[in-house]
């Protein structure tokens, strides 16, 4: 459908994660690999747990950080690409 964006979600069957201060630690349970997310990654991760569109994620970064929409879009695209490459999102 035109105008409708894909909702991205963390694959709960593939990851275990915990908040550690301002960061999130993620375990890929299939490969036993840990990932550490910085503050911006943590903001995005929390949105992805419940499901979010790319637009939602970009808005989250723009609203929270001193980053413009173009930079936030590039950052979110790279973050989603990394999560997909590692198979941490549903449908990846």
N, C-alpha and C positions, 0 to 999 in steps of 0.2 A: 504494500500500500504506500502510496506517495505520502511523504511527510512523517511516516512512522519509522522510528529508529529501533535497531536491534537492542534488546536488553541483555547486558553482559552480567554474568554471575560467576562467582567462585564455585568451583566444583567441590562440594562438600565430601564427596567420596574419595577425593584425591588429596585433600589437604587437611592438615591440623594447624591451628594457629593460636597465638596468644599475644595479648597486649603486654609489652614490656616497657613501662614508662611512656615516653612519647612515640615509641616505635612498635612495630608488629614484627614478630618472628613467625615465619611460615615454614612448615615442613611438608615437602612433597612426599607423601606416604608411599607412593609407588617406587620412588628412586632413593628414598632416604636422604634427600638433599634439603638443606636449610637455606632460607632466604631472609635477609633483614631488610625491612622497609623503613625509609626515613619518614619524617613528619608528613611530607606531601603524599608519599606512597601509602602511609597509614590512613590518611583522610580518604583516599580513593578506595583502599581496600575495604574499609567499613561500608562504603556505599555499594561495593561490588558483592558483599556478602548477602545483601538483601536484593540486589539487582538494580542496575542503573544503565541508562543510555550514555553514549559518549557525550552528548550535550549536557546531561546531568553532571557528569564527572568534570567537564570543562568548567561549568558554572561553579562547582564546588571549589576548584582551585582559584578561579577569579575572585570569588567572594572571600576566600580565606587568606590569600597571599597577595603580595604586591607584584602580580604578574599580569600581563595583558592577555587578552583572549587569544591572540595568535600564538603566543608562547605556551599558554595553557593547552591549546589544541594540539600543538606539537608534542608536549610532554605527555598528555593523555594517550595520544596515538602510540607513542613509543612504549609507554607502560602497558597498554593493552597488547601490543605486539609481543612484548617480552613474556607476559603471562600466557598468551596463546602458544608461543614457541615452546614454553615449558609444560604446556598441557594443563594449566591450572584453572582454566575457565571451562564452564560447561560448553560442550559442542566444539571444543578446540581440537 
